[in-house]
Amino acid sequence: MPLDNTTRERIETLLKDHRVVLFMKGDRQQPMCGFSSAATNTLNELLPDYHTVNVLEDPEIREGIKAYGDWPTIPQLYVEGELVGGADIIRQMYGNGELHTLFGVAAPDRTPPQITITDAAAEAIRQGTANAQGVALHLEIGPDHSAGFQLAPAGEHDIVAHANGLEVHFDPASAQRAKGIVIDWVSTVQGEGLSLKFPGTQEIGSLSVQQLKARLAAHDITLIDVRPAAGRAHAAPLAQARVLEDEGYESLAALPKDTALAFICHHGISSRGMAERFAAHGFSNVHNVEGGMDAWAREVDSAVPIY
């Protein structure tokens, strides 16, 4: 698509007015695609402020910026009017320290974190990676202590921690957040999986739906529904529930750290993961509702749809 003069002038004005500009889907507070989210997560580590342009709200800019820099994808990062690249390049430059140099901030601490991998977790990891060739186990930990494992090729600038005969690869920010973590293998009635425990975090309590009913009646606990919109369309949130997707993580994380919190989802699996994130964020009275809305419908309120 040819770049018309009007759109070119708009882009050049944006680049002139702001030293750092990220053309993305969504905005810094609410990215609307995984690549844009990855880019903002990286920039947030280094910059207190930068300008974003939501291309979803401006079709001319969305297509025009691709032609302007001869770069076919979104997001795109510009610094002092020059194209840096997309999400992968941003992440690569963050890992090797080039992004720190570009922004004039201190180089990242590359000291490998001290971590613990329990025997059960180590055995599960070995079994799960037995047939994986040419890849390494990566762990990314976000600012809100959300965490994700993935198998991917080892990067030249990865920070590598060793524990229980295994290697875990980190980017610089994740390595800092991983200090002192325990990686365990947990089994619940909902299933099995790897679990992270951060230093100083409280154990996650378990609530049956009957116990939740009593706590809600006593008004001594805050219930947070973590289901996506599709799940809430099948069965509406309980009247007392606050909805994570509506209020946002940062808003709820601003509650007093001693607030009694209970997390509920469809079956009690994703809610436990969210409970762990809030505990890692410093909350000291955190509970997971075992069985989730499915158990509530079966054991407490038959008027709630089962889906």
Residue, then its C-alpha position, 0 to 999 in steps of 0.5 A: m500500500p503506497l504511503d500518502n503524504t498526509t499519513r507520512e507527515r502524521i508519522e513524522t510528527l509523532l516521531k519528532d514529538h516523542r523520543v521513543v514511540l511504539f506502534m502497537k495493537g492496544d496501549r501500554q495498559q492494555p496490549m491487544c496482542g501477544f507481540s505487543s504485550a511482549a514489547t511493552n513488558t520489555l520496555n516497561e522494565l527500562l523506561p518509566d515513560y514512552h509514547t504508544v500509538n494504537v494502530l487498531e484505532d487508526p487504519e491509516i497509521r496501521e498500514g502507513i507505518k509498515a510502508y514508512g519503515d518497510w517493516p511488515t508487522i506490528p509492533q514497531l519501535y522507533v527511537e529518535g526517529e529511527l526504526v529499531g524493530g519488532a517484538d523479537i528484536i526488542r527482546q533480543m536487544y534487551g537480553n544482550g544489553e543493547l537496549h539498555t545502552l540505547f536508552g542510557v540505563a545500567a546494564p542488566d545484572r547477569t548473575p544466575p539466580q539461586i533456585t530450587i527444583t524439587d525431586a518431583a519437579a525434576e523428574a517431571i521435567r526430565q520426562g517431559t523433555a526426554n524427546a526434545q532435541g535442540v531446545a532448552l527449558h525457559l522460564e519467564i516471570g513477569p512484573d506481576h509474578s505471572a510465570g510461564f515455561q516453554l521449550a525453545p532454542a537456547g539464546e546466546h545471552d540467556i542467563v542460565a541457572h542450575a538446580n537438581g541436575l537441570e538447566v533453566h534459562f532466563d532473560p535478565a528481568s526474569a532472572q532477578r525475579a527468580k531469586g530464591i524460587v522453588i519449582d515444585w510438582v503439585s497434584t490436586v483434584q483438578g490435575e498436575g503441573l509445575s508450580l512456583k513458590f516465591p520467597g516469603t510468599q504465603e501458602i495458598g489456602s483452599l476453600s470448598v464452595q460451602q466454606l466460600k458460601a459461609r465466608l461471603a455471608a459473613h462479608d469477610i472475604t473478597l471473591i475474584d472471578v478470573r474466568p474469561a468473558a466466554g465463561r461468564a457468559h455461560a454462568a454469570p459471576l456471583a453477586q459478590a464477585r469482583v471480575l478480574e478481566d473488568e477491573g484489571y490486575e493492577s487495580l485489584a493488586a492495589l488492595p491492602k495486602d492483608t485483604a482476604l482474597a478468594f479466587i474462583c474460575h470454572h473448575g479451580i485450576s486457573s484460579r489457583g494460578m492467579a492466587e499464586r500470583f497475588a501471593a507472590h505480589g505480597f498478599s498474605n491471606v489468599h485462597n483458591v475455591e476448589g472445584g470453582m463455579d462447577a462445584w458451586a452449581r452442583e453443591v450450592d446453587s442449582a440455578v447456576p448453569i453447569y457448562 
